[in-house]
Amino acid sequence: MARGQIDQLLKMAGHIALNLGAGHDAAAADRTAEHISRFWTPAMTRQLIAYWRGGGEVPSVVAAALASLENSQPEKR
């Protein structure tokens, strides 16, 4: 995956978290996860999860949202 794509996904996820009133609470992470789930393609979500799981830095509320999304995705075959 290209670094530019990851940078754009990180920027979008951060903006989503801020626009949904993100703090460091579970409700903010839930709202962020819900938005990403509804409006992002599965490929976009998988790319950001892979980046984060590979040690990439993301804001804490985005990390919590990604953990929730990762647990709710069906396994890709």
Biopython code that builds the backbone (N, CA, C, O; Angstrom):
import numpy as np
from Bio.PDB.StructureBuilder import StructureBuilder

atoms = [
    (1, "MET", "N", (0.845, -1.168, 0.000)),
    (1, "MET", "CA", (0.000, 0.000, 0.000)),
    (1, "MET", "C", (0.892, 1.232, 0.000)),
    (1, "MET", "O", (1.928, 1.257, 0.664)),
    (2, "ALA", "N", (0.498, 2.225, -0.726)),
    (2, "ALA", "CA", (1.297, 3.432, -0.866)),
    (2, "ALA", "C", (1.183, 4.301, 0.380)),
    (2, "ALA", "O", (0.122, 4.407, 0.995)),
    (3, "ARG", "N", (2.300, 4.914, 0.731)),
    (3, "ARG", "CA", (2.319, 5.771, 1.917)),
    (3, "ARG", "C", (1.304, 6.904, 1.798)),
    (3, "ARG", "O", (0.685, 7.286, 2.791)),
    (4, "GLY", "N", (1.129, 7.440, 0.599)),
    (4, "GLY", "CA", (0.160, 8.518, 0.395)),
    (4, "GLY", "C", (-1.264, 8.086, 0.723)),
    (4, "GLY", "O", (-2.045, 8.864, 1.272)),
    (5, "GLN", "N", (-1.601, 6.831, 0.381)),
    (5, "GLN", "CA", (-2.936, 6.315, 0.697)),
    (5, "GLN", "C", (-3.134, 6.224, 2.206)),
    (5, "GLN", "O", (-4.183, 6.608, 2.726)),
    (6, "ILE", "N", (-2.129, 5.718, 2.901)),
    (6, "ILE", "CA", (-2.230, 5.598, 4.357)),
    (6, "ILE", "C", (-2.343, 6.978, 4.995)),
    (6, "ILE", "O", (-3.151, 7.190, 5.899)),
    (7, "ASP", "N", (-1.524, 7.917, 4.516)),
    (7, "ASP", "CA", (-1.593, 9.276, 5.064)),
    (7, "ASP", "C", (-2.993, 9.856, 4.910)),
    (7, "ASP", "O", (-3.505, 10.500, 5.826)),
    (8, "GLN", "N", (-3.614, 9.630, 3.750)),
    (8, "GLN", "CA", (-4.966, 10.140, 3.523)),
    (8, "GLN", "C", (-5.977, 9.446, 4.441)),
    (8, "GLN", "O", (-6.857, 10.105, 4.993)),
    (9, "LEU", "N", (-5.861, 8.130, 4.611)),
    (9, "LEU", "CA", (-6.777, 7.414, 5.503)),
    (9, "LEU", "C", (-6.610, 7.889, 6.947)),
    (9, "LEU", "O", (-7.596, 8.068, 7.662)),
    (10, "LEU", "N", (-5.365, 8.092, 7.372)),
    (10, "LEU", "CA", (-5.116, 8.594, 8.724)),
    (10, "LEU", "C", (-5.732, 9.971, 8.922)),
    (10, "LEU", "O", (-6.352, 10.246, 9.950)),
    (11, "LYS", "N", (-5.556, 10.824, 7.935)),
    (11, "LYS", "CA", (-6.109, 12.179, 8.010)),
    (11, "LYS", "C", (-7.636, 12.133, 8.108)),
    (11, "LYS", "O", (-8.239, 12.825, 8.928)),
    (12, "MET", "N", (-8.251, 11.302, 7.254)),
    (12, "MET", "CA", (-9.707, 11.193, 7.282)),
    (12, "MET", "C", (-10.204, 10.628, 8.605)),
    (12, "MET", "O", (-11.166, 11.144, 9.175)),
    (13, "ALA", "N", (-9.567, 9.581, 9.098)),
    (13, "ALA", "CA", (-9.994, 8.985, 10.373)),
    (13, "ALA", "C", (-9.856, 9.982, 11.510)),
    (13, "ALA", "O", (-10.733, 10.060, 12.370)),
    (14, "GLY", "N", (-8.774, 10.743, 11.529)),
    (14, "GLY", "CA", (-8.592, 11.757, 12.557)),
    (14, "GLY", "C", (-9.657, 12.832, 12.489)),
    (14, "GLY", "O", (-10.163, 13.271, 13.522)),
    (15, "HIS", "N", (-10.006, 13.262, 11.282)),
    (15, "HIS", "CA", (-11.058, 14.269, 11.124)),
    (15, "HIS", "C", (-12.412, 13.727, 11.567)),
    (15, "HIS", "O", (-13.189, 14.432, 12.210)),
    (16, "ILE", "N", (-12.684, 12.494, 11.225)),
    (16, "ILE", "CA", (-13.944, 11.876, 11.650)),
    (16, "ILE", "C", (-14.032, 11.893, 13.174)),
    (16, "ILE", "O", (-15.050, 12.292, 13.740)),
    (17, "ALA", "N", (-12.960, 11.458, 13.831)),
    (17, "ALA", "CA", (-12.953, 11.416, 15.296)),
    (17, "ALA", "C", (-13.175, 12.811, 15.881)),
    (17, "ALA", "O", (-13.951, 12.971, 16.823)),
    (18, "LEU", "N", (-12.504, 13.812, 15.331)),
    (18, "LEU", "CA", (-12.673, 15.182, 15.831)),
    (18, "LEU", "C", (-14.082, 15.698, 15.579)),
    (18, "LEU", "O", (-14.679, 16.322, 16.457)),
    (19, "ASN", "N", (-14.611, 15.449, 14.407)),
    (19, "ASN", "CA", (-15.945, 15.946, 14.070)),
    (19, "ASN", "C", (-17.047, 15.276, 14.871)),
    (19, "ASN", "O", (-18.128, 15.843, 15.033)),
    (20, "LEU", "N", (-16.789, 14.086, 15.370)),
    (20, "LEU", "CA", (-17.788, 13.380, 16.167)),
    (20, "LEU", "C", (-17.590, 13.611, 17.657)),
    (20, "LEU", "O", (-18.144, 12.884, 18.481)),
    (21, "GLY", "N", (-16.803, 14.621, 18.003)),
    (21, "GLY", "CA", (-16.618, 14.987, 19.401)),
    (21, "GLY", "C", (-15.690, 14.061, 20.139)),
    (21, "GLY", "O", (-15.858, 13.818, 21.334)),
    (22, "ALA", "N", (-14.708, 13.545, 19.428)),
    (22, "ALA", "CA", (-13.818, 12.547, 20.022)),
    (22, "ALA", "C", (-13.036, 13.105, 21.188)),
    (22, "ALA", "O", (-12.459, 14.191, 21.128)),
    (23, "GLY", "N", (-13.040, 12.340, 22.226)),
    (23, "GLY", "CA", (-12.172, 12.551, 23.358)),
    (23, "GLY", "C", (-11.402, 11.253, 23.480)),
    (23, "GLY", "O", (-10.969, 10.690, 22.475)),
    (24, "HIS", "N", (-11.231, 10.786, 24.666)),
    (24, "HIS", "CA", (-10.569, 9.500, 24.858)),
    (24, "HIS", "C", (-11.544, 8.508, 25.479)),
    (24, "HIS", "O", (-11.151, 7.624, 26.241)),
    (25, "ASP", "N", (-12.808, 8.668, 25.144)),
    (25, "ASP", "CA", (-13.796, 7.793, 25.766)),
    (25, "ASP", "C", (-14.318, 6.762, 24.778)),
    (25, "ASP", "O", (-14.131, 6.876, 23.567)),
    (26, "ALA", "N", (-14.961, 5.777, 25.319)),
    (26, "ALA", "CA", (-15.469, 4.674, 24.500)),
    (26, "ALA", "C", (-16.555, 5.139, 23.541)),
    (26, "ALA", "O", (-16.653, 4.619, 22.430)),
    (27, "ALA", "N", (-17.366, 6.097, 23.941)),
    (27, "ALA", "CA", (-18.436, 6.576, 23.064)),
    (27, "ALA", "C", (-17.869, 7.232, 21.815)),
    (27, "ALA", "O", (-18.409, 7.058, 20.722)),
    (28, "ALA", "N", (-16.796, 7.976, 21.966)),
    (28, "ALA", "CA", (-16.161, 8.615, 20.812)),
    (28, "ALA", "C", (-15.607, 7.557, 19.863)),
    (28, "ALA", "O", (-15.738, 7.689, 18.647)),
    (29, "ALA", "N", (-15.002, 6.531, 20.396)),
    (29, "ALA", "CA", (-14.475, 5.444, 19.565)),
    (29, "ALA", "C", (-15.614, 4.709, 18.866)),
    (29, "ALA", "O", (-15.489, 4.347, 17.696)),
    (30, "ASP", "N", (-16.711, 4.488, 19.563)),
    (30, "ASP", "CA", (-17.864, 3.814, 18.961)),
    (30, "ASP", "C", (-18.438, 4.630, 17.814)),
    (30, "ASP", "O", (-18.764, 4.077, 16.764)),
    (31, "ARG", "N", (-18.568, 5.953, 18.004)),
    (31, "ARG", "CA", (-19.091, 6.814, 16.940)),
    (31, "ARG", "C", (-18.161, 6.825, 15.738)),
    (31, "ARG", "O", (-18.614, 6.810, 14.593)),
    (32, "THR", "N", (-16.859, 6.853, 16.001)),
    (32, "THR", "CA", (-15.874, 6.842, 14.915)),
    (32, "THR", "C", (-15.939, 5.523, 14.154)),
    (32, "THR", "O", (-15.927, 5.516, 12.923)),
    (33, "ALA", "N", (-16.006, 4.412, 14.874)),
    (33, "ALA", "CA", (-16.100, 3.093, 14.239)),
    (33, "ALA", "C", (-17.375, 2.977, 13.412)),
    (33, "ALA", "O", (-17.353, 2.442, 12.304)),
    (34, "GLU", "N", (-18.473, 3.474, 13.943)),
    (34, "GLU", "CA", (-19.745, 3.404, 13.218)),
    (34, "GLU", "C", (-19.661, 4.185, 11.906)),
    (34, "GLU", "O", (-20.112, 3.712, 10.863)),
    (35, "HIS", "N", (-19.086, 5.375, 11.968)),
    (35, "HIS", "CA", (-18.962, 6.189, 10.758)),
    (35, "HIS", "C", (-18.081, 5.487, 9.713)),
    (35, "HIS", "O", (-18.447, 5.392, 8.541)),
    (36, "ILE", "N", (-16.923, 5.001, 10.155)),
    (36, "ILE", "CA", (-16.021, 4.312, 9.224)),
    (36, "ILE", "C", (-16.720, 3.095, 8.630)),
    (36, "ILE", "O", (-16.616, 2.855, 7.427)),
    (37, "SER", "N", (-17.417, 2.337, 9.435)),
    (37, "SER", "CA", (-18.117, 1.148, 8.972)),
    (37, "SER", "C", (-19.182, 1.494, 7.926)),
    (37, "SER", "O", (-19.367, 0.756, 6.958)),
    (38, "ARG", "N", (-19.865, 2.591, 8.120)),
    (38, "ARG", "CA", (-20.964, 2.967, 7.223)),
    (38, "ARG", "C", (-20.484, 3.586, 5.918)),
    (38, "ARG", "O", (-21.099, 3.378, 4.873)),
    (39, "PHE", "N", (-19.392, 4.345, 5.967)),
    (39, "PHE", "CA", (-19.040, 5.161, 4.812)),
    (39, "PHE", "C", (-17.726, 4.800, 4.112)),
    (39, "PHE", "O", (-17.476, 5.279, 3.006)),
    (40, "TRP", "N", (-16.897, 3.983, 4.719)),
    (40, "TRP", "CA", (-15.646, 3.582, 4.085)),
    (40, "TRP", "C", (-15.845, 2.233, 3.413)),
    (40, "TRP", "O", (-16.687, 1.430, 3.815)),
    (41, "THR", "N", (-15.048, 2.008, 2.382)),
    (41, "THR", "CA", (-15.071, 0.680, 1.757)),
    (41, "THR", "C", (-14.351, -0.300, 2.684)),
    (41, "THR", "O", (-13.506, 0.107, 3.482)),
    (42, "PRO", "N", (-14.680, -1.585, 2.581)),
    (42, "PRO", "CA", (-13.955, -2.569, 3.393)),
    (42, "PRO", "C", (-12.442, -2.526, 3.138)),
    (42, "PRO", "O", (-11.652, -2.724, 4.061)),
    (43, "ALA", "N", (-12.044, -2.271, 1.902)),
    (43, "ALA", "CA", (-10.614, -2.217, 1.585)),
    (43, "ALA", "C", (-9.921, -1.071, 2.325)),
    (43, "ALA", "O", (-8.804, -1.235, 2.816)),
    (44, "MET", "N", (-10.574, 0.074, 2.405)),
    (44, "MET", "CA", (-9.991, 1.210, 3.133)),
    (44, "MET", "C", (-9.806, 0.853, 4.609)),
    (44, "MET", "O", (-8.767, 1.127, 5.209)),
    (45, "THR", "N", (-10.836, 0.239, 5.168)),
    (45, "THR", "CA", (-10.778, -0.144, 6.582)),
    (45, "THR", "C", (-9.664, -1.162, 6.816)),
    (45, "THR", "O", (-8.891, -1.035, 7.766)),
    (46, "ARG", "N", (-9.583, -2.164, 5.955)),
    (46, "ARG", "CA", (-8.529, -3.178, 6.097)),
    (46, "ARG", "C", (-7.133, -2.572, 5.985)),
    (46, "ARG", "O", (-6.224, -2.970, 6.713)),
    (47, "GLN", "N", (-6.959, -1.608, 5.074)),
    (47, "GLN", "CA", (-5.651, -0.961, 4.913)),
    (47, "GLN", "C", (-5.239, -0.239, 6.185)),
    (47, "GLN", "O", (-4.094, -0.351, 6.624)),
    (48, "LEU", "N", (-6.168, 0.501, 6.777)),
    (48, "LEU", "CA", (-5.822, 1.250, 7.982)),
    (48, "LEU", "C", (-5.591, 0.309, 9.160)),
    (48, "LEU", "O", (-4.695, 0.548, 9.969)),
    (49, "ILE", "N", (-6.371, -0.738, 9.268)),
    (49, "ILE", "CA", (-6.162, -1.726, 10.339)),
    (49, "ILE", "C", (-4.792, -2.382, 10.171)),
    (49, "ILE", "O", (-4.063, -2.551, 11.148)),
    (50, "ALA", "N", (-4.440, -2.751, 8.947)),
    (50, "ALA", "CA", (-3.138, -3.381, 8.699)),
    (50, "ALA", "C", (-1.995, -2.435, 9.054)),
    (50, "ALA", "O", (-0.993, -2.857, 9.632)),
    (51, "TYR", "N", (-2.142, -1.174, 8.713)),
    (51, "TYR", "CA", (-1.117, -0.179, 9.057)),
    (51, "TYR", "C", (-0.965, -0.086, 10.577)),
    (51, "TYR", "O", (0.148, -0.107, 11.100)),
    (52, "TRP", "N", (-2.086, 0.016, 11.270)),
    (52, "TRP", "CA", (-2.084, 0.145, 12.728)),
    (52, "TRP", "C", (-1.512, -1.120, 13.375)),
    (52, "TRP", "O", (-0.686, -1.030, 14.282)),
    (53, "ARG", "N", (-1.946, -2.291, 12.916)),
    (53, "ARG", "CA", (-1.449, -3.556, 13.475)),
    (53, "ARG", "C", (0.035, -3.761, 13.185)),
    (53, "ARG", "O", (0.725, -4.478, 13.910)),
    (54, "GLY", "N", (0.514, -3.130, 12.125)),
    (54, "GLY", "CA", (1.927, -3.216, 11.772)),
    (54, "GLY", "C", (2.802, -2.244, 12.544)),
    (54, "GLY", "O", (3.996, -2.123, 12.266)),
    (55, "GLY", "N", (2.220, -1.555, 13.505)),
    (55, "GLY", "CA", (2.981, -0.637, 14.342)),
    (55, "GLY", "C", (2.847, 0.827, 13.980)),
    (55, "GLY", "O", (3.512, 1.678, 14.570)),
    (56, "GLY", "N", (1.991, 1.127, 13.011)),
    (56, "GLY", "CA", (1.776, 2.523, 12.629)),
    (56, "GLY", "C", (1.041, 3.294, 13.719)),
    (56, "GLY", "O", (0.160, 2.757, 14.391)),
    (57, "GLU", "N", (1.410, 4.541, 13.881)),
    (57, "GLU", "CA", (0.792, 5.370, 14.919)),
    (57, "GLU", "C", (-0.537, 5.949, 14.442)),
    (57, "GLU", "O", (-0.656, 6.467, 13.331)),
    (58, "VAL", "N", (-1.523, 5.843, 15.317)),
    (58, "VAL", "CA", (-2.828, 6.455, 15.096)),
    (58, "VAL", "C", (-3.282, 7.051, 16.428)),
    (58, "VAL", "O", (-2.859, 6.588, 17.488)),
    (59, "PRO", "N", (-4.140, 8.075, 16.382)),
    (59, "PRO", "CA", (-4.672, 8.623, 17.638)),
    (59, "PRO", "C", (-5.378, 7.536, 18.451)),
    (59, "PRO", "O", (-5.922, 6.588, 17.884)),
    (60, "SER", "N", (-5.369, 7.672, 19.757)),
    (60, "SER", "CA", (-5.918, 6.625, 20.620)),
    (60, "SER", "C", (-7.388, 6.323, 20.337)),
    (60, "SER", "O", (-7.793, 5.161, 20.368)),
    (61, "VAL", "N", (-8.180, 7.339, 20.065)),
    (61, "VAL", "CA", (-9.594, 7.088, 19.782)),
    (61, "VAL", "C", (-9.745, 6.336, 18.463)),
    (61, "VAL", "O", (-10.643, 5.503, 18.333)),
    (62, "VAL", "N", (-8.888, 6.612, 17.485)),
    (62, "VAL", "CA", (-8.922, 5.882, 16.212)),
    (62, "VAL", "C", (-8.477, 4.440, 16.432)),
    (62, "VAL", "O", (-9.044, 3.521, 15.841)),
    (63, "ALA", "N", (-7.471, 4.233, 17.275)),
    (63, "ALA", "CA", (-7.021, 2.870, 17.589)),
    (63, "ALA", "C", (-8.151, 2.065, 18.218)),
    (63, "ALA", "O", (-8.349, 0.900, 17.874)),
    (64, "ALA", "N", (-8.885, 2.673, 19.128)),
    (64, "ALA", "CA", (-10.011, 1.974, 19.760)),
    (64, "ALA", "C", (-11.093, 1.663, 18.729)),
    (64, "ALA", "O", (-11.696, 0.590, 18.766)),
    (65, "ALA", "N", (-11.339, 2.588, 17.817)),
    (65, "ALA", "CA", (-12.327, 2.356, 16.762)),
    (65, "ALA", "C", (-11.869, 1.215, 15.852)),
    (65, "ALA", "O", (-12.667, 0.354, 15.482)),
    (66, "LEU", "N", (-10.590, 1.210, 15.495)),
    (66, "LEU", "CA", (-10.069, 0.151, 14.629)),
    (66, "LEU", "C", (-10.140, -1.206, 15.305)),
    (66, "LEU", "O", (-10.433, -2.207, 14.652)),
    (67, "ALA", "N", (-9.876, -1.253, 16.599)),
    (67, "ALA", "CA", (-9.974, -2.518, 17.329)),
    (67, "ALA", "C", (-11.408, -3.039, 17.280)),
    (67, "ALA", "O", (-11.639, -4.234, 17.091)),
    (68, "SER", "N", (-12.356, -2.141, 17.449)),
    (68, "SER", "CA", (-13.763, -2.526, 17.376)),
    (68, "SER", "C", (-14.133, -3.013, 15.982)),
    (68, "SER", "O", (-14.831, -4.015, 15.830)),
    (69, "LEU", "N", (-13.665, -2.302, 14.972)),
    (69, "LEU", "CA", (-13.956, -2.693, 13.593)),
    (69, "LEU", "C", (-13.310, -4.029, 13.242)),
    (69, "LEU", "O", (-13.914, -4.865, 12.571)),
    (70, "GLU", "N", (-12.094, -4.217, 13.697)),
    (70, "GLU", "CA", (-11.379, -5.459, 13.423)),
    (70, "GLU", "C", (-12.126, -6.651, 13.998)),
    (70, "GLU", "O", (-12.185, -7.711, 13.375)),
    (71, "ASN", "N", (-12.691, -6.483, 15.172)),
    (71, "ASN", "CA", (-13.405, -7.569, 15.834)),
    (71, "ASN", "C", (-14.764, -7.841, 15.204)),
    (71, "ASN", "O", (-15.323, -8.924, 15.377)),
    (72, "SER", "N", (-15.302, -6.859, 14.469)),
    (72, "SER", "CA", (-16.632, -7.033, 13.908)),
    (72, "SER", "C", (-16.616, -7.429, 12.435)),
    (72, "SER", "O", (-17.668, -7.722, 11.866)),
    (73, "GLN", "N", (-15.432, -7.442, 11.805)),
    (73, "GLN", "CA", (-15.346, -7.794, 10.390)),
    (73, "GLN", "C", (-15.363, -9.304, 10.204)),
    (73, "GLN", "O", (-14.720, -10.042, 10.951)),
    (74, "PRO", "N", (-16.102, -9.751, 9.205)),
    (74, "PRO", "CA", (-16.021, -11.189, 8.892)),
    (74, "PRO", "C", (-14.650, -11.490, 8.320)),
    (74, "PRO", "O", (-14.029, -10.638, 7.684)),
    (75, "GLU", "N", (-14.186, -12.701, 8.548)),
    (75, "GLU", "CA", (-12.866, -13.086, 8.044)),
    (75, "GLU", "C", (-12.886, -13.106, 6.527)),
    (75, "GLU", "O", (-13.827, -13.593, 5.900)),
    (76, "LYS", "N", (-11.821, -12.561, 5.957)),
    (76, "LYS", "CA", (-11.684, -12.554, 4.507)),
    (76, "LYS", "C", (-11.032, -13.862, 4.076)),
    (76, "LYS", "O", (-10.011, -14.263, 4.633)),
    (77, "ARG", "N", (-11.607, -14.507, 3.113)),
    (77, "ARG", "CA", (-11.063, -15.780, 2.631)),
    (77, "ARG", "C", (-10.232, -15.563, 1.405)),
    (77, "ARG", "O", (-9.687, -16.518, 0.851)),
]
sb = StructureBuilder()
sb.init_structure("model")
sb.init_model(0)
sb.init_chain("A")
sb.init_seg("    ")
for serial, (resi, resn, name, xyz) in enumerate(atoms, 1):
    if name == "N":
        sb.init_residue(resn, " ", resi, " ")
    sb.init_atom(name, np.array(xyz, "f"), 0.0, 1.0, " ", f" {name:<3s}", serial, name[0])
structure = sb.get_structure()
